[in-house]
Amino acid sequence: MHRTPIVTLTTDFGLTDSYVAEMKGVLLASCPGARIVDVTHGVGPQDVLAGGFAVERALRAFPPGTIHVAVVDPGVGSGRKLLRVDIHGQHVLCPDNGLITWAWRRLGNAAAYELIWRPDETSATFHGRDILAPAAAMLASGGSSASRISGPTVKPILLPVGPAATQPAEAEVIHIDHFGNATTNVPVEAILSVSPKAIRFGPRSVGPVRRTYADVGEGEALALIGSSGLLEIAVCNGSAAHGLGLRVGDRLTIEY
């Protein structure tokens, strides 16, 4: 653990209400020295896949020992489990609803444990504040070991999405970012040695894989490897989501 513990927050809470501040207040009350970093609170409501995509990117960026609290939890208060996932040298605390899917399948070498610690009182609708944030503070402050707040290993719920195999025939859109870029499930290593001739969305070709957005003219569509290390479809100075109508779940054809 770092001298100054790092705790990140990823939620679909937005910034209009007090929910994020309440979680931070709980964290700081129990661990005043924690450094809290907001990954994003702009995940679409109940969009578990988008939340998991953000968590995987955060795991790649933060140092070992970081604690990530991820709350996109449409099943809050139900019988769904809460998890502590050890992955990439870090902890992720999250509901067991598929939120860990993309990190689990992209990063590998992970172990999931049921988070069994509970406070004396808890709201049925805000486990992020009442369970996950206090558990993160315990880990960050060193007041409780991971094993003391967690039960035995469990098999987490995983969504039907994962990185494509080498030389895939298709790509699936798994994320639309703020700019309207459509990120797919194809990692650069899957196509690095085969150089696709063209990427197609229905009858429309966006050509081969380019290096930068500026490799085509303004308003033109292109394929490139984004900063996530994944194949994405973009429009130069525009939006692939608006201009091409791309949505999460759409499938693209890859020609070699």
ChimeraX commands (.cxc) that place a marker at each C-alpha (Angstrom):
marker #1 position 0.00,0.00,0.00 radius 0.5
marker #1 position 1.18,3.50,-0.80 radius 0.5
marker #1 position 2.00,5.94,1.99 radius 0.5
marker #1 position -1.01,7.94,0.79 radius 0.5
marker #1 position -3.73,5.41,-0.14 radius 0.5
marker #1 position -5.55,6.01,-3.40 radius 0.5
marker #1 position -9.27,5.30,-3.74 radius 0.5
marker #1 position -11.04,5.83,-7.07 radius 0.5
marker #1 position -14.76,6.20,-7.68 radius 0.5
marker #1 position -16.66,5.12,-10.80 radius 0.5
marker #1 position -20.43,5.52,-10.75 radius 0.5
marker #1 position -23.56,6.32,-12.74 radius 0.5
marker #1 position -24.63,8.86,-10.09 radius 0.5
marker #1 position -24.03,12.03,-12.09 radius 0.5
marker #1 position -23.07,15.28,-10.34 radius 0.5
marker #1 position -26.46,16.88,-9.77 radius 0.5
marker #1 position -27.28,15.07,-6.53 radius 0.5
marker #1 position -25.29,14.56,-3.33 radius 0.5
marker #1 position -24.57,10.86,-3.83 radius 0.5
marker #1 position -20.92,11.19,-4.82 radius 0.5
marker #1 position -20.20,13.64,-1.99 radius 0.5
marker #1 position -21.84,11.30,0.51 radius 0.5
marker #1 position -19.54,8.46,-0.54 radius 0.5
marker #1 position -16.52,10.74,-0.27 radius 0.5
marker #1 position -17.63,11.90,3.16 radius 0.5
marker #1 position -17.82,8.32,4.42 radius 0.5
marker #1 position -14.39,7.55,2.98 radius 0.5
marker #1 position -12.76,10.61,4.51 radius 0.5
marker #1 position -14.44,10.15,7.90 radius 0.5
marker #1 position -12.83,6.70,8.22 radius 0.5
marker #1 position -9.60,7.39,6.33 radius 0.5
marker #1 position -8.81,11.14,6.34 radius 0.5
marker #1 position -5.52,10.63,4.53 radius 0.5
marker #1 position -7.04,8.93,1.49 radius 0.5
marker #1 position -6.50,10.48,-1.90 radius 0.5
marker #1 position -9.84,10.18,-3.70 radius 0.5
marker #1 position -9.87,10.26,-7.49 radius 0.5
marker #1 position -13.04,10.49,-9.58 radius 0.5
marker #1 position -12.72,8.23,-12.61 radius 0.5
marker #1 position -16.18,9.16,-13.87 radius 0.5
marker #1 position -19.69,9.71,-12.57 radius 0.5
marker #1 position -21.06,10.12,-16.09 radius 0.5
marker #1 position -21.73,6.45,-16.80 radius 0.5
marker #1 position -25.23,6.16,-18.24 radius 0.5
marker #1 position -27.83,5.09,-15.67 radius 0.5
marker #1 position -27.62,1.32,-15.12 radius 0.5
marker #1 position -25.08,0.93,-17.96 radius 0.5
marker #1 position -23.04,-1.88,-16.43 radius 0.5
marker #1 position -20.91,-2.49,-19.54 radius 0.5
marker #1 position -19.86,1.17,-19.81 radius 0.5
marker #1 position -19.00,1.26,-16.12 radius 0.5
marker #1 position -16.88,-1.85,-16.47 radius 0.5
marker #1 position -15.06,-0.37,-19.46 radius 0.5
marker #1 position -14.12,2.67,-17.35 radius 0.5
marker #1 position -12.92,0.44,-14.49 radius 0.5
marker #1 position -10.62,-1.52,-16.81 radius 0.5
marker #1 position -9.05,1.67,-18.13 radius 0.5
marker #1 position -8.54,2.95,-14.59 radius 0.5
marker #1 position -6.88,-0.30,-13.55 radius 0.5
marker #1 position -4.36,0.14,-16.36 radius 0.5
marker #1 position -3.59,3.72,-15.32 radius 0.5
marker #1 position -3.28,3.50,-11.53 radius 0.5
marker #1 position -0.40,2.10,-9.46 radius 0.5
marker #1 position -0.42,-1.18,-7.51 radius 0.5
marker #1 position -2.34,-1.02,-4.25 radius 0.5
marker #1 position -5.03,1.33,-5.57 radius 0.5
marker #1 position -8.58,0.64,-4.37 radius 0.5
marker #1 position -11.34,1.13,-6.92 radius 0.5
marker #1 position -14.98,1.52,-5.87 radius 0.5
marker #1 position -17.33,0.96,-8.81 radius 0.5
marker #1 position -21.06,1.46,-8.33 radius 0.5
marker #1 position -23.37,0.85,-11.28 radius 0.5
marker #1 position -25.91,-1.18,-9.40 radius 0.5
marker #1 position -29.45,-1.56,-10.78 radius 0.5
marker #1 position -29.94,-4.55,-8.44 radius 0.5
marker #1 position -29.10,-2.67,-5.24 radius 0.5
marker #1 position -30.93,-4.11,-2.24 radius 0.5
marker #1 position -31.67,-7.41,-3.98 radius 0.5
marker #1 position -29.96,-10.73,-3.39 radius 0.5
marker #1 position -27.02,-9.91,-5.67 radius 0.5
marker #1 position -23.59,-10.24,-4.04 radius 0.5
marker #1 position -20.97,-7.57,-3.50 radius 0.5
marker #1 position -17.41,-8.36,-4.52 radius 0.5
marker #1 position -13.81,-7.64,-3.71 radius 0.5
marker #1 position -11.81,-8.42,-6.84 radius 0.5
marker #1 position -8.02,-8.60,-6.74 radius 0.5
marker #1 position -6.77,-7.76,-10.21 radius 0.5
marker #1 position -3.73,-6.08,-11.76 radius 0.5
marker #1 position -2.19,-5.61,-8.30 radius 0.5
marker #1 position -5.22,-3.60,-7.13 radius 0.5
marker #1 position -8.61,-4.05,-5.43 radius 0.5
marker #1 position -11.99,-3.46,-7.04 radius 0.5
marker #1 position -15.08,-3.26,-4.81 radius 0.5
marker #1 position -18.27,-3.59,-6.85 radius 0.5
marker #1 position -21.62,-5.35,-7.18 radius 0.5
marker #1 position -21.63,-8.81,-8.70 radius 0.5
marker #1 position -23.63,-7.92,-11.79 radius 0.5
marker #1 position -21.09,-8.16,-14.62 radius 0.5
marker #1 position -19.39,-4.83,-13.84 radius 0.5
marker #1 position -16.00,-6.56,-13.60 radius 0.5
marker #1 position -16.42,-8.39,-16.94 radius 0.5
marker #1 position -14.21,-6.33,-19.25 radius 0.5
marker #1 position -11.33,-6.00,-16.77 radius 0.5
marker #1 position -11.60,-9.70,-15.88 radius 0.5
marker #1 position -11.36,-10.83,-19.49 radius 0.5
marker #1 position -8.91,-8.18,-20.74 radius 0.5
marker #1 position -6.42,-8.15,-17.85 radius 0.5
marker #1 position -6.77,-11.72,-16.56 radius 0.5
marker #1 position -5.05,-13.14,-13.48 radius 0.5
marker #1 position -7.90,-12.06,-11.19 radius 0.5
marker #1 position -9.61,-13.49,-8.12 radius 0.5
marker #1 position -13.06,-12.55,-6.83 radius 0.5
marker #1 position -14.24,-12.83,-3.23 radius 0.5
marker #1 position -17.68,-12.11,-1.78 radius 0.5
marker #1 position -17.60,-8.96,0.31 radius 0.5
marker #1 position -19.22,-10.12,3.55 radius 0.5
marker #1 position -18.65,-7.11,5.83 radius 0.5
marker #1 position -21.82,-5.21,6.70 radius 0.5
marker #1 position -22.48,-2.23,9.01 radius 0.5
marker #1 position -25.09,-2.41,11.76 radius 0.5
marker #1 position -27.48,-0.34,9.64 radius 0.5
marker #1 position -27.65,0.13,5.89 radius 0.5
marker #1 position -29.96,1.68,3.35 radius 0.5
marker #1 position -31.54,-0.77,0.92 radius 0.5
marker #1 position -30.88,1.64,-1.94 radius 0.5
marker #1 position -27.37,3.03,-1.34 radius 0.5
marker #1 position -24.84,0.27,-0.80 radius 0.5
marker #1 position -22.17,2.44,-2.40 radius 0.5
marker #1 position -22.27,4.78,0.58 radius 0.5
marker #1 position -23.15,2.31,3.33 radius 0.5
marker #1 position -21.08,-0.78,2.41 radius 0.5
marker #1 position -18.61,-0.26,-0.43 radius 0.5
marker #1 position -17.22,3.12,0.67 radius 0.5
marker #1 position -16.64,2.01,4.31 radius 0.5
marker #1 position -15.06,-1.24,3.11 radius 0.5
marker #1 position -12.74,0.75,0.84 radius 0.5
marker #1 position -11.82,3.00,3.78 radius 0.5
marker #1 position -10.98,-0.06,5.88 radius 0.5
marker #1 position -8.63,-1.32,3.19 radius 0.5
marker #1 position -7.12,2.12,2.65 radius 0.5
marker #1 position -6.49,2.76,6.34 radius 0.5
marker #1 position -5.06,-0.68,7.01 radius 0.5
marker #1 position -7.61,-1.20,9.76 radius 0.5
marker #1 position -8.91,-4.39,8.22 radius 0.5
marker #1 position -7.20,-6.88,5.98 radius 0.5
marker #1 position -8.86,-7.89,2.73 radius 0.5
marker #1 position -9.47,-11.39,4.06 radius 0.5
marker #1 position -11.33,-10.10,7.13 radius 0.5
marker #1 position -13.98,-8.27,5.13 radius 0.5
marker #1 position -14.29,-10.93,2.44 radius 0.5
marker #1 position -15.42,-14.53,2.23 radius 0.5
marker #1 position -14.12,-17.35,0.04 radius 0.5
marker #1 position -13.50,-17.01,-3.66 radius 0.5
marker #1 position -16.54,-16.89,-5.93 radius 0.5
marker #1 position -17.14,-17.05,-9.66 radius 0.5
marker #1 position -18.34,-13.58,-10.65 radius 0.5
marker #1 position -21.21,-12.95,-13.02 radius 0.5
marker #1 position -19.77,-12.06,-16.42 radius 0.5
marker #1 position -21.50,-10.39,-19.35 radius 0.5
marker #1 position -21.38,-12.04,-22.81 radius 0.5
marker #1 position -18.57,-9.81,-24.08 radius 0.5
marker #1 position -14.81,-10.21,-24.30 radius 0.5
marker #1 position -11.72,-9.39,-26.38 radius 0.5
marker #1 position -11.84,-10.79,-29.91 radius 0.5
marker #1 position -9.50,-13.59,-30.96 radius 0.5
marker #1 position -6.67,-13.19,-33.45 radius 0.5
marker #1 position -7.72,-12.15,-36.97 radius 0.5
marker #1 position -11.43,-11.83,-36.14 radius 0.5
marker #1 position -14.01,-11.67,-38.90 radius 0.5
marker #1 position -16.17,-9.33,-36.85 radius 0.5
marker #1 position -15.83,-6.55,-34.31 radius 0.5
marker #1 position -18.47,-5.62,-31.74 radius 0.5
marker #1 position -18.98,-2.05,-30.56 radius 0.5
marker #1 position -18.68,-2.08,-26.75 radius 0.5
marker #1 position -18.42,1.62,-25.91 radius 0.5
marker #1 position -19.31,5.05,-27.26 radius 0.5
marker #1 position -17.19,7.80,-25.74 radius 0.5
marker #1 position -17.87,11.51,-25.18 radius 0.5
marker #1 position -16.68,12.33,-28.71 radius 0.5
marker #1 position -18.92,9.73,-30.35 radius 0.5
marker #1 position -16.03,7.38,-31.12 radius 0.5
marker #1 position -17.14,3.75,-31.24 radius 0.5
marker #1 position -14.70,1.46,-29.43 radius 0.5
marker #1 position -14.81,-2.23,-30.36 radius 0.5
marker #1 position -13.74,-5.43,-28.63 radius 0.5
marker #1 position -10.78,-5.98,-31.00 radius 0.5
marker #1 position -7.41,-5.45,-29.27 radius 0.5
marker #1 position -4.49,-4.25,-31.33 radius 0.5
marker #1 position -2.64,-7.54,-30.85 radius 0.5
marker #1 position -5.48,-9.41,-32.61 radius 0.5
marker #1 position -4.88,-7.59,-35.89 radius 0.5
marker #1 position -1.31,-6.33,-35.49 radius 0.5
marker #1 position 0.24,-8.85,-37.89 radius 0.5
marker #1 position -2.62,-9.23,-40.37 radius 0.5
marker #1 position -3.32,-5.62,-41.46 radius 0.5
marker #1 position -7.06,-5.52,-42.27 radius 0.5
marker #1 position -7.85,-4.25,-45.76 radius 0.5
marker #1 position -11.08,-2.62,-44.71 radius 0.5
marker #1 position -13.56,-2.29,-41.85 radius 0.5
marker #1 position -17.23,-2.31,-42.89 radius 0.5
marker #1 position -20.41,-1.24,-41.14 radius 0.5
marker #1 position -23.12,-2.78,-43.28 radius 0.5
marker #1 position -22.42,-1.78,-46.89 radius 0.5
marker #1 position -20.21,1.15,-45.86 radius 0.5
marker #1 position -16.41,0.81,-45.72 radius 0.5
marker #1 position -14.28,3.05,-43.50 radius 0.5
marker #1 position -11.11,1.79,-45.15 radius 0.5
marker #1 position -8.03,0.24,-43.53 radius 0.5
marker #1 position -6.77,0.93,-40.02 radius 0.5
marker #1 position -5.24,4.42,-39.84 radius 0.5
marker #1 position -2.77,5.84,-37.31 radius 0.5
marker #1 position -4.40,9.15,-36.29 radius 0.5
marker #1 position -7.73,10.94,-36.66 radius 0.5
marker #1 position -6.07,13.45,-38.98 radius 0.5
marker #1 position -5.18,10.75,-41.53 radius 0.5
marker #1 position -8.49,11.47,-43.29 radius 0.5
marker #1 position -10.27,14.67,-44.20 radius 0.5
marker #1 position -12.63,16.47,-41.85 radius 0.5
marker #1 position -15.99,14.71,-41.64 radius 0.5
marker #1 position -14.63,11.44,-43.04 radius 0.5
marker #1 position -14.97,8.14,-41.19 radius 0.5
marker #1 position -11.98,6.01,-40.29 radius 0.5
marker #1 position -10.80,3.05,-38.25 radius 0.5
marker #1 position -7.81,3.32,-35.92 radius 0.5
marker #1 position -6.36,1.93,-32.70 radius 0.5
marker #1 position -7.46,4.20,-29.86 radius 0.5
marker #1 position -5.73,4.97,-26.59 radius 0.5
marker #1 position -7.42,1.93,-25.02 radius 0.5
marker #1 position -5.43,-0.34,-27.36 radius 0.5
marker #1 position -8.67,-1.30,-29.10 radius 0.5
marker #1 position -9.94,-0.86,-32.64 radius 0.5
marker #1 position -12.34,2.05,-32.86 radius 0.5
marker #1 position -14.41,3.77,-35.51 radius 0.5
marker #1 position -14.36,7.55,-35.57 radius 0.5
marker #1 position -15.17,10.56,-37.72 radius 0.5
marker #1 position -12.48,13.22,-38.10 radius 0.5
marker #1 position -13.69,16.23,-36.06 radius 0.5
marker #1 position -17.08,14.58,-35.83 radius 0.5
marker #1 position -19.03,11.76,-34.20 radius 0.5
marker #1 position -19.24,8.17,-35.42 radius 0.5
marker #1 position -22.28,7.66,-33.20 radius 0.5
marker #1 position -24.17,10.52,-34.86 radius 0.5
marker #1 position -22.65,10.44,-38.33 radius 0.5
marker #1 position -22.71,6.66,-38.85 radius 0.5
marker #1 position -25.44,5.75,-36.40 radius 0.5
marker #1 position -23.16,3.36,-34.50 radius 0.5
marker #1 position -24.42,2.00,-31.18 radius 0.5
marker #1 position -23.15,-0.39,-28.53 radius 0.5
marker #1 position -23.79,-3.93,-29.71 radius 0.5
marker #1 position -23.40,-3.14,-33.41 radius 0.5
marker #1 position -21.17,-5.53,-35.36 radius 0.5
marker #1 position -18.61,-4.58,-37.98 radius 0.5
marker #1 position -17.08,-6.77,-40.67 radius 0.5
marker #1 position -13.29,-6.97,-40.92 radius 0.5
marker #1 position -11.80,-7.76,-44.35 radius 0.5
marker #1 position -8.24,-8.96,-44.89 radius 0.5
marker link #1:1,2 radius 0.2
marker link #1:2,3 radius 0.2
marker link #1:3,4 radius 0.2
marker link #1:4,5 radius 0.2
marker link #1:5,6 radius 0.2
marker link #1:6,7 radius 0.2
marker link #1:7,8 radius 0.2
marker link #1:8,9 radius 0.2
marker link #1:9,10 radius 0.2
marker link #1:10,11 radius 0.2
marker link #1:11,12 radius 0.2
marker link #1:12,13 radius 0.2
marker link #1:13,14 radius 0.2
marker link #1:14,15 radius 0.2
marker link #1:15,16 radius 0.2
marker link #1:16,17 radius 0.2
marker link #1:17,18 radius 0.2
marker link #1:18,19 radius 0.2
marker link #1:19,20 radius 0.2
marker link #1:20,21 radius 0.2
marker link #1:21,22 radius 0.2
marker link #1:22,23 radius 0.2
marker link #1:23,24 radius 0.2
marker link #1:24,25 radius 0.2
marker link #1:25,26 radius 0.2
marker link #1:26,27 radius 0.2
marker link #1:27,28 radius 0.2
marker link #1:28,29 radius 0.2
marker link #1:29,30 radius 0.2
marker link #1:30,31 radius 0.2
marker link #1:31,32 radius 0.2
marker link #1:32,33 radius 0.2
marker link #1:33,34 radius 0.2
marker link #1:34,35 radius 0.2
marker link #1:35,36 radius 0.2
marker link #1:36,37 radius 0.2
marker link #1:37,38 radius 0.2
marker link #1:38,39 radius 0.2
marker link #1:39,40 radius 0.2
marker link #1:40,41 radius 0.2
marker link #1:41,42 radius 0.2
marker link #1:42,43 radius 0.2
marker link #1:43,44 radius 0.2
marker link #1:44,45 radius 0.2
marker link #1:45,46 radius 0.2
marker link #1:46,47 radius 0.2
marker link #1:47,48 radius 0.2
marker link #1:48,49 radius 0.2
marker link #1:49,50 radius 0.2
marker link #1:50,51 radius 0.2
marker link #1:51,52 radius 0.2
marker link #1:52,53 radius 0.2
marker link #1:53,54 radius 0.2
marker link #1:54,55 radius 0.2
marker link #1:55,56 radius 0.2
marker link #1:56,57 radius 0.2
marker link #1:57,58 radius 0.2
marker link #1:58,59 radius 0.2
marker link #1:59,60 radius 0.2
marker link #1:60,61 radius 0.2
marker link #1:61,62 radius 0.2
marker link #1:62,63 radius 0.2
marker link #1:63,64 radius 0.2
marker link #1:64,65 radius 0.2
marker link #1:65,66 radius 0.2
marker link #1:66,67 radius 0.2
marker link #1:67,68 radius 0.2
marker link #1:68,69 radius 0.2
marker link #1:69,70 radius 0.2
marker link #1:70,71 radius 0.2
marker link #1:71,72 radius 0.2
marker link #1:72,73 radius 0.2
marker link #1:73,74 radius 0.2
marker link #1:74,75 radius 0.2
marker link #1:75,76 radius 0.2
marker link #1:76,77 radius 0.2
marker link #1:77,78 radius 0.2
marker link #1:78,79 radius 0.2
marker link #1:79,80 radius 0.2
marker link #1:80,81 radius 0.2
marker link #1:81,82 radius 0.2
marker link #1:82,83 radius 0.2
marker link #1:83,84 radius 0.2
marker link #1:84,85 radius 0.2
marker link #1:85,86 radius 0.2
marker link #1:86,87 radius 0.2
marker link #1:87,88 radius 0.2
marker link #1:88,89 radius 0.2
marker link #1:89,90 radius 0.2
marker link #1:90,91 radius 0.2
marker link #1:91,92 radius 0.2
marker link #1:92,93 radius 0.2
marker link #1:93,94 radius 0.2
marker link #1:94,95 radius 0.2
marker link #1:95,96 radius 0.2
marker link #1:96,97 radius 0.2
marker link #1:97,98 radius 0.2
marker link #1:98,99 radius 0.2
marker link #1:99,100 radius 0.2
marker link #1:100,101 radius 0.2
marker link #1:101,102 radius 0.2
marker link #1:102,103 radius 0.2
marker link #1:103,104 radius 0.2
marker link #1:104,105 radius 0.2
marker link #1:105,106 radius 0.2
marker link #1:106,107 radius 0.2
marker link #1:107,108 radius 0.2
marker link #1:108,109 radius 0.2
marker link #1:109,110 radius 0.2
marker link #1:110,111 radius 0.2
marker link #1:111,112 radius 0.2
marker link #1:112,113 radius 0.2
marker link #1:113,114 radius 0.2
marker link #1:114,115 radius 0.2
marker link #1:115,116 radius 0.2
marker link #1:116,117 radius 0.2
marker link #1:117,118 radius 0.2
marker link #1:118,119 radius 0.2
marker link #1:119,120 radius 0.2
marker link #1:120,121 radius 0.2
marker link #1:121,122 radius 0.2
marker link #1:122,123 radius 0.2
marker link #1:123,124 radius 0.2
marker link #1:124,125 radius 0.2
marker link #1:125,126 radius 0.2
marker link #1:126,127 radius 0.2
marker link #1:127,128 radius 0.2
marker link #1:128,129 radius 0.2
marker link #1:129,130 radius 0.2
marker link #1:130,131 radius 0.2
marker link #1:131,132 radius 0.2
marker link #1:132,133 radius 0.2
marker link #1:133,134 radius 0.2
marker link #1:134,135 radius 0.2
marker link #1:135,136 radius 0.2
marker link #1:136,137 radius 0.2
marker link #1:137,138 radius 0.2
marker link #1:138,139 radius 0.2
marker link #1:139,140 radius 0.2
marker link #1:140,141 radius 0.2
marker link #1:141,142 radius 0.2
marker link #1:142,143 radius 0.2
marker link #1:143,144 radius 0.2
marker link #1:144,145 radius 0.2
marker link #1:145,146 radius 0.2
marker link #1:146,147 radius 0.2
marker link #1:147,148 radius 0.2
marker link #1:148,149 radius 0.2
marker link #1:149,150 radius 0.2
marker link #1:150,151 radius 0.2
marker link #1:151,152 radius 0.2
marker link #1:152,153 radius 0.2
marker link #1:153,154 radius 0.2
marker link #1:154,155 radius 0.2
marker link #1:155,156 radius 0.2
marker link #1:156,157 radius 0.2
marker link #1:157,158 radius 0.2
marker link #1:158,159 radius 0.2
marker link #1:159,160 radius 0.2
marker link #1:160,161 radius 0.2
marker link #1:161,162 radius 0.2
marker link #1:162,163 radius 0.2
marker link #1:163,164 radius 0.2
marker link #1:164,165 radius 0.2
marker link #1:165,166 radius 0.2
marker link #1:166,167 radius 0.2
marker link #1:167,168 radius 0.2
marker link #1:168,169 radius 0.2
marker link #1:169,170 radius 0.2
marker link #1:170,171 radius 0.2
marker link #1:171,172 radius 0.2
marker link #1:172,173 radius 0.2
marker link #1:173,174 radius 0.2
marker link #1:174,175 radius 0.2
marker link #1:175,176 radius 0.2
marker link #1:176,177 radius 0.2
marker link #1:177,178 radius 0.2
marker link #1:178,179 radius 0.2
marker link #1:179,180 radius 0.2
marker link #1:180,181 radius 0.2
marker link #1:181,182 radius 0.2
marker link #1:182,183 radius 0.2
marker link #1:183,184 radius 0.2
marker link #1:184,185 radius 0.2
marker link #1:185,186 radius 0.2
marker link #1:186,187 radius 0.2
marker link #1:187,188 radius 0.2
marker link #1:188,189 radius 0.2
marker link #1:189,190 radius 0.2
marker link #1:190,191 radius 0.2
marker link #1:191,192 radius 0.2
marker link #1:192,193 radius 0.2
marker link #1:193,194 radius 0.2
marker link #1:194,195 radius 0.2
marker link #1:195,196 radius 0.2
marker link #1:196,197 radius 0.2
marker link #1:197,198 radius 0.2
marker link #1:198,199 radius 0.2
marker link #1:199,200 radius 0.2
marker link #1:200,201 radius 0.2
marker link #1:201,202 radius 0.2
marker link #1:202,203 radius 0.2
marker link #1:203,204 radius 0.2
marker link #1:204,205 radius 0.2
marker link #1:205,206 radius 0.2
marker link #1:206,207 radius 0.2
marker link #1:207,208 radius 0.2
marker link #1:208,209 radius 0.2
marker link #1:209,210 radius 0.2
marker link #1:210,211 radius 0.2
marker link #1:211,212 radius 0.2
marker link #1:212,213 radius 0.2
marker link #1:213,214 radius 0.2
marker link #1:214,215 radius 0.2
marker link #1:215,216 radius 0.2
marker link #1:216,217 radius 0.2
marker link #1:217,218 radius 0.2
marker link #1:218,219 radius 0.2
marker link #1:219,220 radius 0.2
marker link #1:220,221 radius 0.2
marker link #1:221,222 radius 0.2
marker link #1:222,223 radius 0.2
marker link #1:223,224 radius 0.2
marker link #1:224,225 radius 0.2
marker link #1:225,226 radius 0.2
marker link #1:226,227 radius 0.2
marker link #1:227,228 radius 0.2
marker link #1:228,229 radius 0.2
marker link #1:229,230 radius 0.2
marker link #1:230,231 radius 0.2
marker link #1:231,232 radius 0.2
marker link #1:232,233 radius 0.2
marker link #1:233,234 radius 0.2
marker link #1:234,235 radius 0.2
marker link #1:235,236 radius 0.2
marker link #1:236,237 radius 0.2
marker link #1:237,238 radius 0.2
marker link #1:238,239 radius 0.2
marker link #1:239,240 radius 0.2
marker link #1:240,241 radius 0.2
marker link #1:241,242 radius 0.2
marker link #1:242,243 radius 0.2
marker link #1:243,244 radius 0.2
marker link #1:244,245 radius 0.2
marker link #1:245,246 radius 0.2
marker link #1:246,247 radius 0.2
marker link #1:247,248 radius 0.2
marker link #1:248,249 radius 0.2
marker link #1:249,250 radius 0.2
marker link #1:250,251 radius 0.2
marker link #1:251,252 radius 0.2
marker link #1:252,253 radius 0.2
marker link #1:253,254 radius 0.2
marker link #1:254,255 radius 0.2
marker link #1:255,256 radius 0.2
view
